[in-house]
């Protein structure tokens, strides 16, 4: 089976990222579902994946255009995989939190503005990545899956996409 050109696949991946981010913004601004800290980090991961894919589209590392282009195609696949694995780890953490008993969850965080005023940056980052009770709340589902479970599936898809780009034939 022959895969379509990398450029087309990266364009499709970029479009998927844009659509996912637009859905997140719609859910926030029109449905009133405010993102938790882990959701915001997942959005950043989607932005980074999207920017990587857009860069690959613009650069067009076509497989049959020399070793340098083939190497660039693998780098884009590697970077995409890296961001997808990191995003998937965050989404996985959020899914794990959603299945924990409520009495075992960390308390909700104060506002980011307040934390910026009173806490050192490393403490803020640590708190944001750890997740809290507000990250465990399931306020919307699609086909029985929470938003975190849906994004975990998307990150798994992007991980597989990146791995295919790394290991595809670049003759």
PyMOL commands that set and color helices and strands:
alter all, ss='L'
color gray80, all
select helices_A, chain A and resi 6-29+37-59+67-98+102-104+112-118+121-130+133-136+147-167
alter helices_A, ss='H'
color red, helices_A
select strands_A, chain A and resi 141-142+145-146
alter strands_A, ss='S'
color yellow, strands_A
deselect
rebuild
show_as cartoon
